[in-house]
Amino acid sequence: MNITNILKTISFIIVLTFLGSVKTNAQKMEQNVAAWVGYELYLPFKEDGRWGLLLEGYSKGNQFVSELQGAFYRAGANYYLKNGNRLGAGIAYQWDLPYDEVSLPYNNPDYRIYEQFIWRLVKKEGKEVWSQRFRMEQRWLGRKDDPNSTSDHFDYYKFENTLRYQVRYQLWFKERWAAVVYDEVHIRTNAASSDENYLDQNRLYLGTAYSLDKRREIRLEVGYMNQIFWKSPDTESGLSRMNHTIRITLTTDLPFKRK
């Protein structure tokens, strides 16, 4: 995919997000100010090797960090293609807490299996990096028949299959500083009723990255993410929410072994 097509894709997603937000204005939309602090580690076993690990984790807070929103962990394997693209698969786990008026009134788990493909295009001697990520997630969400139950038991696990598409642009404007923008849309492929939308959520992010090393393999990213949920799966009545989120993420592509 060339740059023109990528820009068209970004524009389409932003327009889709705008239309979705206009639609939710007529509904009750809960708004939160949140903070996610975590890591996203791509770890090749050896430099220019084919196999590696993915480790990801976040602590999520509402009202910045004064109220716990949840925790998320992902672990998987990556296969690096010769052209720089990546295949991956693994497992993930999320623990959600009731953090606003439209949340389910009890803590609930979210177990996942995922598969993904990452397409990358590096230009201008590494100063510009375009990427697209296609991720499928099979999710099992813990649910209770009685939402007011104080038991740790879950009566059933609701299954969802979600397609996540992310397009991302990173520009190194100084030796160690980069600007980052991305948009990611989540599509629920098995919406079961009128209380669920096929369009699940959208994440629009703008931030900056600082490289902690000259190779730009270890980076600290800080930015703002606008996260819109349409009839979120963790709301009992299928209501909508918008999270204004500050993200602080340690990222790396550091190999375990050099040549």
C-alpha positions in Angstrom: 0.0 0.0 0.0 1.4 3.4 -1.0 1.5 6.6 1.1 -1.5 8.1 -0.7 -3.7 5.0 0.1 -2.5 5.1 3.8 -3.5 8.8 4.1 -6.9 8.0 2.6 -7.3 5.2 5.1 -6.5 7.5 8.0 -8.9 10.1 6.7 -11.7 7.5 6.4 -11.2 6.3 9.9 -11.2 9.8 11.4 -14.5 10.6 9.5 -15.9 7.3 10.7 -15.0 8.2 14.3 -16.6 11.7 13.9 -19.8 10.2 12.6 -19.9 7.7 15.4 -19.4 10.4 18.0 -22.2 12.5 16.5 -24.5 9.5 16.7 -23.7 9.0 20.4 -24.5 12.6 21.3 -28.2 11.6 21.4 -27.4 8.9 23.9 -26.0 9.0 27.4 -22.2 9.1 27.0 -20.0 8.8 30.1 -16.8 10.8 29.9 -13.6 9.9 31.9 -10.1 11.2 32.3 -7.7 8.3 32.5 -4.1 7.3 32.5 -2.5 4.1 31.2 1.1 3.3 32.3 2.8 0.3 30.8 5.2 -1.4 28.4 5.1 -2.9 24.9 8.2 -5.0 24.2 9.1 -6.6 20.9 12.1 -8.8 21.6 13.8 -10.7 18.8 15.8 -13.7 20.0 18.8 -12.5 17.9 19.5 -9.5 15.7 18.0 -10.0 12.2 16.6 -13.3 13.4 13.2 -14.7 12.5 11.7 -15.4 15.9 11.0 -13.2 19.0 8.6 -12.4 21.9 5.9 -9.8 22.5 5.3 -8.8 26.0 2.8 -6.0 26.8 1.2 -4.7 30.0 -0.7 -1.7 31.3 -2.0 -0.5 34.6 -5.1 1.6 33.8 -6.4 4.3 36.1 -9.5 6.5 36.1 -9.4 10.1 37.3 -5.8 9.9 36.2 -4.4 7.5 38.8 -6.7 8.0 41.8 -9.1 5.2 40.8 -8.1 1.8 39.4 -9.7 1.1 36.0 -8.2 -2.2 35.2 -5.1 -4.1 34.2 -4.0 -5.7 30.9 -1.3 -8.2 30.0 -0.4 -9.8 26.6 2.3 -12.4 25.7 3.0 -14.0 22.4 5.5 -15.0 19.7 6.5 -13.1 16.6 7.9 -14.2 13.3 9.9 -11.6 11.4 9.5 -11.8 7.6 12.5 -10.9 5.3 10.8 -7.7 4.2 10.5 -6.4 7.8 6.8 -7.3 8.3 5.7 -9.4 11.2 3.4 -12.3 12.0 2.3 -12.9 15.6 0.0 -14.9 17.9 -0.5 -15.4 21.6 -2.7 -14.8 24.6 -3.9 -11.8 26.6 -5.8 -11.1 29.9 -7.6 -8.1 31.1 -9.2 -7.4 34.5 -12.0 -4.7 34.3 -13.3 -2.8 37.3 -16.5 -0.7 37.5 -15.0 2.8 37.1 -18.0 4.9 35.9 -21.8 5.0 35.9 -22.2 2.8 32.8 -19.8 0.1 33.9 -20.9 -3.4 34.9 -21.3 -3.2 38.7 -18.7 -6.0 39.4 -15.1 -6.8 38.6 -14.9 -9.1 35.5 -12.2 -11.0 33.6 -11.5 -10.9 29.8 -9.5 -13.8 28.4 -8.1 -13.6 24.9 -6.4 -15.4 22.1 -5.0 -13.2 19.3 -3.4 -13.4 15.9 -1.8 -10.4 14.1 0.0 -9.2 11.0 2.1 -6.0 11.0 3.0 -4.3 7.7 5.9 -1.7 7.9 7.3 0.8 5.5 10.5 2.7 6.5 11.4 5.8 4.5 14.1 8.5 4.4 16.8 6.4 6.1 14.6 5.5 9.0 13.2 8.9 9.8 9.6 8.0 8.7 8.0 4.7 9.7 4.5 3.8 8.5 2.8 0.7 9.8 -0.5 -1.1 9.6 -1.6 -3.7 12.2 -4.3 -6.3 11.5 -5.3 -8.1 14.7 -8.0 -10.7 15.4 -9.0 -11.3 19.1 -11.1 -14.1 20.4 -12.4 -12.9 23.7 -14.2 -14.7 26.6 -15.8 -12.2 29.0 -16.9 -13.2 32.5 -20.5 -12.4 33.2 -23.0 -12.8 36.1 -26.7 -13.5 35.8 -27.2 -11.3 39.0 -25.2 -8.1 38.5 -25.5 -7.3 42.2 -24.0 -10.7 43.3 -20.9 -10.4 45.5 -19.8 -13.9 44.7 -16.5 -14.5 42.9 -18.3 -17.0 40.6 -19.1 -16.1 37.0 -22.2 -17.8 35.6 -21.0 -17.8 32.0 -18.4 -16.4 29.6 -19.7 -14.3 26.7 -17.7 -14.9 23.5 -16.7 -12.1 21.2 -14.6 -12.0 18.0 -13.0 -8.6 17.4 -11.1 -7.3 14.4 -8.7 -4.5 15.2 -7.1 -2.4 12.5 -4.5 0.2 13.3 -2.6 2.6 11.0 0.3 4.4 12.5 2.9 7.1 11.5 6.1 7.9 13.3 8.4 10.8 12.3 11.9 11.3 13.8 12.2 15.1 13.7 15.4 15.1 15.8 18.0 12.5 16.6 16.2 11.1 19.6 12.7 12.7 19.3 9.8 11.5 17.2 6.1 12.5 16.7 3.6 9.6 16.7 0.0 9.5 15.5 -2.2 6.5 15.0 -5.8 5.5 14.7 -7.3 2.1 15.6 -10.8 0.9 15.0 -12.3 -2.2 16.7 -15.0 -4.1 14.9 -17.1 -6.7 16.7 -17.8 -9.4 14.1 -20.5 -11.3 16.0 -22.8 -8.5 17.4 -25.5 -10.5 19.0 -28.4 -8.1 19.6 -29.7 -4.5 19.2 -27.7 -3.7 22.4 -24.4 -4.3 20.5 -22.8 -2.5 17.6 -20.5 -4.1 15.1 -18.4 -0.9 15.5 -17.1 -1.4 19.0 -14.6 1.3 19.7 -12.0 3.7 18.2 -8.7 5.0 19.5 -7.2 8.1 18.1 -3.7 8.9 19.5 -1.2 11.8 19.3 2.1 11.7 21.1 5.8 11.9 21.2 8.6 9.4 21.6 12.1 9.8 23.1 14.8 7.3 22.3 16.8 6.2 25.3 19.6 4.9 23.1 21.3 5.9 19.8 19.9 2.9 17.9 16.4 4.0 18.8 15.6 0.5 20.1 14.4 1.6 23.5 11.8 4.4 23.6 9.6 6.2 26.0 6.2 7.3 24.5 3.9 9.9 26.1 0.7 11.0 24.4 -3.1 11.6 24.5 -5.6 9.0 23.3 -9.2 9.7 22.6 -11.1 6.4 23.1 -14.7 6.1 22.1 -16.8 3.0 23.0 -20.2 2.5 21.2 -22.4 0.3 23.3 -19.4 -1.1 25.1 -19.4 -4.8 25.9 -18.6 -4.0 29.6 -21.7 -2.0 30.1 -24.8 -3.8 31.2 -27.2 -1.7 29.2 -25.0 -1.2 26.1 -24.3 2.5 26.8 -21.5 4.6 25.3 -18.4 6.2 26.8 -15.5 8.4 25.9 -12.1 8.1 27.7 -9.6 11.0 27.5 -6.5 9.0 28.3 -2.8 9.9 28.9 -0.6 7.0 27.9 2.9 6.5 29.1 4.6 3.5 27.4 8.1 2.0 27.4 8.6 0.4 24.0 11.5 -1.5 22.6 12.7 -3.7 19.7 15.9 -4.7 21.5 17.2 -8.2 20.5 18.3 -10.7 23.1 21.5 -11.4 21.1 23.6 -9.3 18.8 25.3 -10.7 15.7 
